[in-house]
């Protein structure tokens, strides 16, 4: 599986939603964005945020989204 990167909001949202993910950030760290996959332990305390909040921070921090087209599941 190849790693991919994008800054395209619709591609990020499509990938997340197709894989059951929702936008989130690490509690106490405004700029630490994550895609939360409910039911999977990730070792971090996450808080759900809106897609608008996610992409506002994404743009403000000039981030790039890294992902694999097929999400690896154990």
N, CA, C and O atoms as CSV, one atom per row, in Angstrom:
chain,resi,resn,atom,element,x,y,z
A,1,UNK,N,N,0.840,-1.188,0.000
A,1,UNK,CA,C,0.000,0.000,0.000
A,1,UNK,C,C,0.880,1.244,0.000
A,1,UNK,O,O,1.840,1.343,0.764
A,2,UNK,N,N,0.543,2.168,-0.850
A,2,UNK,CA,C,1.298,3.408,-0.951
A,2,UNK,C,C,0.728,4.478,-0.041
A,2,UNK,O,O,-0.487,4.609,0.114
A,3,UNK,N,N,1.632,5.241,0.558
A,3,UNK,CA,C,1.208,6.404,1.323
A,3,UNK,C,C,0.854,7.505,0.342
A,3,UNK,O,O,1.463,7.627,-0.721
A,4,UNK,N,N,-0.122,8.292,0.704
A,4,UNK,CA,C,-0.551,9.420,-0.122
A,4,UNK,C,C,-0.597,10.674,0.734
A,4,UNK,O,O,-0.638,10.602,1.962
A,5,UNK,N,N,-0.590,11.805,0.083
A,5,UNK,CA,C,-0.736,13.078,0.790
A,5,UNK,C,C,-1.644,13.986,-0.024
A,5,UNK,O,O,-1.692,13.913,-1.252
A,6,UNK,N,N,-2.360,14.843,0.691
A,6,UNK,CA,C,-3.256,15.790,0.034
A,6,UNK,C,C,-3.538,16.967,0.952
A,6,UNK,O,O,-3.387,16.884,2.171
A,7,UNK,N,N,-3.947,18.055,0.338
A,7,UNK,CA,C,-4.464,19.202,1.081
A,7,UNK,C,C,-5.917,19.465,0.677
A,7,UNK,O,O,-6.524,20.430,1.141
A,8,UNK,N,N,-6.465,18.624,-0.173
A,8,UNK,CA,C,-7.823,18.778,-0.694
A,8,UNK,C,C,-8.860,18.380,0.363
A,8,UNK,O,O,-8.930,17.220,0.769
A,9,UNK,N,N,-9.651,19.341,0.794
A,9,UNK,CA,C,-10.619,19.114,1.867
A,9,UNK,C,C,-11.625,18.018,1.516
A,9,UNK,O,O,-11.934,17.174,2.357
A,10,UNK,N,N,-12.126,18.022,0.311
A,10,UNK,CA,C,-13.135,17.020,-0.051
A,10,UNK,C,C,-12.535,15.623,-0.110
A,10,UNK,O,O,-13.214,14.652,0.226
A,11,UNK,N,N,-11.289,15.499,-0.527
A,11,UNK,CA,C,-10.627,14.196,-0.547
A,11,UNK,C,C,-10.401,13.682,0.882
A,11,UNK,O,O,-10.601,12.499,1.157
A,12,UNK,N,N,-9.991,14.564,1.773
A,12,UNK,CA,C,-9.765,14.186,3.175
A,12,UNK,C,C,-11.076,13.735,3.806
A,12,UNK,O,O,-11.133,12.689,4.452
A,13,UNK,N,N,-12.115,14.517,3.620
A,13,UNK,CA,C,-13.411,14.176,4.220
A,13,UNK,C,C,-13.963,12.881,3.631
A,13,UNK,O,O,-14.488,12.041,4.362
A,14,UNK,N,N,-13.847,12.717,2.320
A,14,UNK,CA,C,-14.311,11.484,1.664
A,14,UNK,C,C,-13.604,10.272,2.258
A,14,UNK,O,O,-14.246,9.288,2.627
A,15,UNK,N,N,-12.277,10.350,2.348
A,15,UNK,CA,C,-11.504,9.220,2.866
A,15,UNK,C,C,-11.911,8.911,4.306
A,15,UNK,O,O,-12.154,7.754,4.647
A,16,UNK,N,N,-11.985,9.932,5.143
A,16,UNK,CA,C,-12.331,9.729,6.552
A,16,UNK,C,C,-13.707,9.088,6.692
A,16,UNK,O,O,-13.864,8.102,7.412
A,17,UNK,N,N,-14.690,9.639,6.015
A,17,UNK,CA,C,-16.058,9.129,6.154
A,17,UNK,C,C,-16.208,7.730,5.566
A,17,UNK,O,O,-16.944,6.912,6.119
A,18,UNK,N,N,-15.529,7.436,4.459
A,18,UNK,CA,C,-15.587,6.089,3.882
A,18,UNK,C,C,-14.976,5.044,4.812
A,18,UNK,O,O,-15.323,3.865,4.750
A,19,UNK,N,N,-14.060,5.492,5.677
A,19,UNK,CA,C,-13.392,4.587,6.605
A,19,UNK,C,C,-13.941,4.681,8.031
A,19,UNK,O,O,-13.345,4.133,8.959
A,20,UNK,N,N,-15.068,5.368,8.212
A,20,UNK,CA,C,-15.714,5.454,9.512
A,20,UNK,C,C,-15.102,6.457,10.465
A,20,UNK,O,O,-15.370,6.412,11.665
A,21,UNK,N,N,-14.278,7.369,9.951
A,21,UNK,CA,C,-13.605,8.344,10.799
A,21,UNK,C,C,-14.346,9.653,10.916
A,21,UNK,O,O,-15.155,10.017,10.063
A,22,UNK,N,N,-14.046,10.357,12.002
A,22,UNK,CA,C,-14.649,11.657,12.276
A,22,UNK,C,C,-13.541,12.632,12.680
A,22,UNK,O,O,-12.527,12.211,13.236
A,23,UNK,N,N,-13.721,13.927,12.408
A,23,UNK,CA,C,-12.685,14.900,12.760
A,23,UNK,C,C,-12.555,15.054,14.274
A,23,UNK,O,O,-13.544,15.045,15.007
A,24,UNK,N,N,-11.305,15.196,14.721
A,24,UNK,CA,C,-11.037,15.342,16.156
A,24,UNK,C,C,-9.719,16.081,16.347
A,24,UNK,O,O,-8.953,16.291,15.406
A,25,UNK,N,N,-9.486,16.462,17.585
A,25,UNK,CA,C,-8.177,17.016,17.959
A,25,UNK,C,C,-7.790,16.447,19.313
A,25,UNK,O,O,-8.637,15.994,20.082
A,26,UNK,N,N,-6.500,16.482,19.584
A,26,UNK,CA,C,-5.987,16.004,20.860
A,26,UNK,C,C,-6.383,17.019,21.925
A,26,UNK,O,O,-6.167,18.219,21.757
A,27,UNK,N,N,-6.958,16.538,23.012
A,27,UNK,CA,C,-7.380,17.407,24.110
A,27,UNK,C,C,-6.180,18.212,24.607
A,27,UNK,O,O,-5.121,17.660,24.905
A,28,UNK,N,N,-6.370,19.520,24.689
A,28,UNK,CA,C,-5.325,20.405,25.205
A,28,UNK,C,C,-4.328,20.881,24.162
A,28,UNK,O,O,-3.389,21.605,24.491
A,29,UNK,N,N,-4.519,20.486,22.914
A,29,UNK,CA,C,-3.584,20.903,21.866
A,29,UNK,C,C,-4.373,21.275,20.616
A,29,UNK,O,O,-4.714,20.410,19.810
A,30,UNK,N,N,-4.658,22.546,20.459
A,30,UNK,CA,C,-5.505,23.051,19.373
A,30,UNK,C,C,-5.050,22.601,17.982
A,30,UNK,O,O,-5.883,22.346,17.113
A,31,UNK,N,N,-3.738,22.503,17.767
A,31,UNK,CA,C,-3.223,22.226,16.421
A,31,UNK,C,C,-2.955,20.746,16.149
A,31,UNK,O,O,-2.472,20.406,15.068
A,32,UNK,N,N,-3.253,19.863,17.094
A,32,UNK,CA,C,-3.009,18.430,16.895
A,32,UNK,C,C,-4.287,17.761,16.405
A,32,UNK,O,O,-5.096,17.277,17.197
A,33,UNK,N,N,-4.454,17.743,15.090
A,33,UNK,CA,C,-5.651,17.165,14.486
A,33,UNK,C,C,-5.493,15.665,14.281
A,33,UNK,O,O,-4.394,15.161,14.052
A,34,UNK,N,N,-6.605,14.974,14.369
A,34,UNK,CA,C,-6.638,13.532,14.133
A,34,UNK,C,C,-7.944,13.181,13.444
A,34,UNK,O,O,-8.898,13.960,13.462
A,35,UNK,N,N,-7.979,12.000,12.834
A,35,UNK,CA,C,-9.226,11.399,12.404
A,35,UNK,C,C,-9.503,10.320,13.435
A,35,UNK,O,O,-8.705,9.399,13.611
A,36,UNK,N,N,-10.629,10.436,14.112
A,36,UNK,CA,C,-11.006,9.499,15.165
A,36,UNK,C,C,-11.812,8.355,14.550
A,36,UNK,O,O,-12.810,8.575,13.863
A,37,UNK,N,N,-11.356,7.130,14.813
A,37,UNK,CA,C,-12.071,5.938,14.377
A,37,UNK,C,C,-12.681,5.315,15.628
A,37,UNK,O,O,-12.016,4.560,16.337
A,38,UNK,N,N,-13.966,5.637,15.903
A,38,UNK,CA,C,-14.614,5.166,17.123
A,38,UNK,C,C,-14.433,3.662,17.328
A,38,UNK,O,O,-14.557,2.865,16.398
A,39,UNK,N,N,-14.138,3.306,18.572
A,39,UNK,CA,C,-13.963,1.902,18.920
A,39,UNK,C,C,-12.528,1.425,18.818
A,39,UNK,O,O,-12.220,0.314,19.249
A,40,UNK,N,N,-11.635,2.242,18.254
A,40,UNK,CA,C,-10.234,1.868,18.150
A,40,UNK,C,C,-9.421,2.650,19.168
A,40,UNK,O,O,-9.497,3.879,19.206
A,41,UNK,N,N,-8.641,1.957,19.995
A,41,UNK,CA,C,-7.801,2.663,20.958
A,41,UNK,C,C,-6.664,3.373,20.226
A,41,UNK,O,O,-6.043,2.801,19.330
A,42,UNK,N,N,-6.395,4.622,20.611
A,42,UNK,CA,C,-5.311,5.353,19.946
A,42,UNK,C,C,-4.295,5.919,20.930
A,42,UNK,O,O,-3.283,6.488,20.520
A,43,UNK,N,N,-4.558,5.767,22.218
A,43,UNK,CA,C,-3.613,6.227,23.220
A,43,UNK,C,C,-3.649,7.724,23.496
A,43,UNK,O,O,-2.875,8.215,24.318
A,44,UNK,N,N,-4.533,8.460,22.825
A,44,UNK,CA,C,-4.633,9.895,23.039
A,44,UNK,C,C,-6.068,10.249,23.413
A,44,UNK,O,O,-7.017,9.607,22.964
A,45,UNK,N,N,-6.211,11.281,24.241
A,45,UNK,CA,C,-7.546,11.787,24.558
A,45,UNK,C,C,-7.970,12.716,23.436
A,45,UNK,O,O,-7.359,13.762,23.217
A,46,UNK,N,N,-9.016,12.328,22.730
A,46,UNK,CA,C,-9.492,13.122,21.605
A,46,UNK,C,C,-10.830,13.758,21.919
A,46,UNK,O,O,-11.643,13.209,22.663
A,47,UNK,N,N,-11.044,14.938,21.332
A,47,UNK,CA,C,-12.347,15.584,21.405
A,47,UNK,C,C,-12.861,15.760,19.987
A,47,UNK,O,O,-12.122,16.164,19.089
A,48,UNK,N,N,-14.127,15.453,19.799
A,48,UNK,CA,C,-14.750,15.607,18.492
A,48,UNK,C,C,-14.871,17.085,18.154
A,48,UNK,O,O,-15.176,17.909,19.015
A,49,UNK,N,N,-14.628,17.407,16.892
A,49,UNK,CA,C,-14.800,18.770,16.397
A,49,UNK,C,C,-15.538,18.693,15.060
A,49,UNK,O,O,-15.662,17.620,14.470
A,50,UNK,N,N,-16.019,19.823,14.599
A,50,UNK,CA,C,-16.707,19.864,13.308
A,50,UNK,C,C,-15.677,19.832,12.179
A,50,UNK,O,O,-14.493,20.103,12.382
A,51,UNK,N,N,-16.162,19.496,10.994
A,51,UNK,CA,C,-15.273,19.561,9.829
A,51,UNK,C,C,-14.800,20.997,9.618
A,51,UNK,O,O,-13.660,21.213,9.208
A,52,UNK,N,N,-15.657,21.981,9.891
A,52,UNK,CA,C,-15.264,23.383,9.728
A,52,UNK,C,C,-14.085,23.725,10.644
A,52,UNK,O,O,-13.113,24.338,10.203
A,53,UNK,N,N,-14.170,23.327,11.920
A,53,UNK,CA,C,-13.063,23.563,12.850
A,53,UNK,C,C,-11.806,22.833,12.394
A,53,UNK,O,O,-10.709,23.389,12.432
A,54,UNK,N,N,-11.973,21.583,11.963
A,54,UNK,CA,C,-10.848,20.772,11.495
A,54,UNK,C,C,-10.118,21.494,10.361
A,54,UNK,O,O,-8.900,21.667,10.412
A,55,UNK,N,N,-10.866,21.914,9.341
A,55,UNK,CA,C,-10.235,22.526,8.182
A,55,UNK,C,C,-9.747,23.946,8.441
A,55,UNK,O,O,-8.790,24.385,7.803
A,56,UNK,N,N,-10.377,24.676,9.362
A,56,UNK,CA,C,-9.850,25.991,9.756
A,56,UNK,C,C,-8.450,25.840,10.333
A,56,UNK,O,O,-7.533,26.566,9.948
A,57,UNK,N,N,-8.285,24.894,11.259
A,57,UNK,CA,C,-6.967,24.646,11.860
A,57,UNK,C,C,-6.003,24.087,10.818
A,57,UNK,O,O,-4.839,24.486,10.768
A,58,UNK,N,N,-6.478,23.177,9.995
A,58,UNK,CA,C,-5.675,22.564,8.934
A,58,UNK,C,C,-5.047,23.644,8.049
A,58,UNK,O,O,-3.855,23.587,7.746
A,59,UNK,N,N,-5.850,24.626,7.639
A,59,UNK,CA,C,-5.357,25.707,6.787
A,59,UNK,C,C,-4.466,26.682,7.558
A,59,UNK,O,O,-3.426,27.112,7.061
A,60,UNK,N,N,-4.879,27.020,8.759
A,60,UNK,CA,C,-4.106,27.963,9.568
A,60,UNK,C,C,-2.698,27.430,9.843
A,60,UNK,O,O,-1.732,28.193,9.834
A,61,UNK,N,N,-2.583,26.145,10.082
A,61,UNK,CA,C,-1.299,25.525,10.398
A,61,UNK,C,C,-0.557,25.019,9.148
A,61,UNK,O,O,0.541,24.472,9.245
A,62,UNK,N,N,-1.176,25.212,7.978
A,62,UNK,CA,C,-0.590,24.798,6.694
A,62,UNK,C,C,-0.211,23.317,6.697
A,62,UNK,O,O,0.918,22.941,6.383
A,63,UNK,N,N,-1.186,22.500,7.059
A,63,UNK,CA,C,-0.966,21.061,7.180
A,63,UNK,C,C,-1.131,20.338,5.849
A,63,UNK,O,O,-1.694,20.864,4.889
A,64,UNK,N,N,-0.621,19.117,5.831
A,64,UNK,CA,C,-0.809,18.175,4.727
A,64,UNK,C,C,-1.337,16.898,5.358
A,64,UNK,O,O,-0.837,16.468,6.397
A,65,UNK,N,N,-2.336,16.291,4.747
A,65,UNK,CA,C,-2.952,15.069,5.259
A,65,UNK,C,C,-2.256,13.860,4.648
A,65,UNK,O,O,-2.201,13.726,3.425
A,66,UNK,N,N,-1.726,12.983,5.489
A,66,UNK,CA,C,-1.063,11.759,5.047
A,66,UNK,C,C,-1.965,10.573,5.331
A,66,UNK,O,O,-2.521,10.460,6.423
A,67,UNK,N,N,-2.114,9.679,4.346
A,67,UNK,CA,C,-3.012,8.542,4.511
A,67,UNK,C,C,-2.666,7.438,3.527
A,67,UNK,O,O,-1.855,7.617,2.619
A,68,UNK,N,N,-3.301,6.292,3.732
A,68,UNK,CA,C,-3.245,5.187,2.783
A,68,UNK,C,C,-4.654,5.018,2.247
A,68,UNK,O,O,-5.619,5.086,3.008
A,69,UNK,N,N,-4.783,4.799,0.950
A,69,UNK,CA,C,-6.124,4.666,0.370
A,69,UNK,C,C,-6.909,3.561,1.064
A,69,UNK,O,O,-8.093,3.737,1.351
A,70,UNK,N,N,-6.277,2.439,1.336
A,70,UNK,CA,C,-6.911,1.351,2.084
A,70,UNK,C,C,-6.391,1.432,3.513
A,70,UNK,O,O,-5.201,1.226,3.754
A,71,UNK,N,N,-7.263,1.725,4.446
A,71,UNK,CA,C,-6.862,1.849,5.854
A,71,UNK,C,C,-6.503,0.486,6.412
A,71,UNK,O,O,-7.244,-0.479,6.226
A,72,UNK,N,N,-5.364,0.401,7.098
A,72,UNK,CA,C,-4.922,-0.846,7.703
A,72,UNK,C,C,-5.681,-1.068,8.994
A,72,UNK,O,O,-5.748,-0.181,9.844
A,73,UNK,N,N,-6.249,-2.246,9.141
A,73,UNK,CA,C,-6.992,-2.600,10.352
A,73,UNK,C,C,-6.429,-3.915,10.875
A,73,UNK,O,O,-6.246,-4.872,10.123
A,74,UNK,N,N,-6.156,-3.945,12.186
A,74,UNK,CA,C,-5.605,-5.183,12.762
A,74,UNK,C,C,-6.679,-6.180,13.077
A,74,UNK,O,O,-6.384,-7.271,13.566
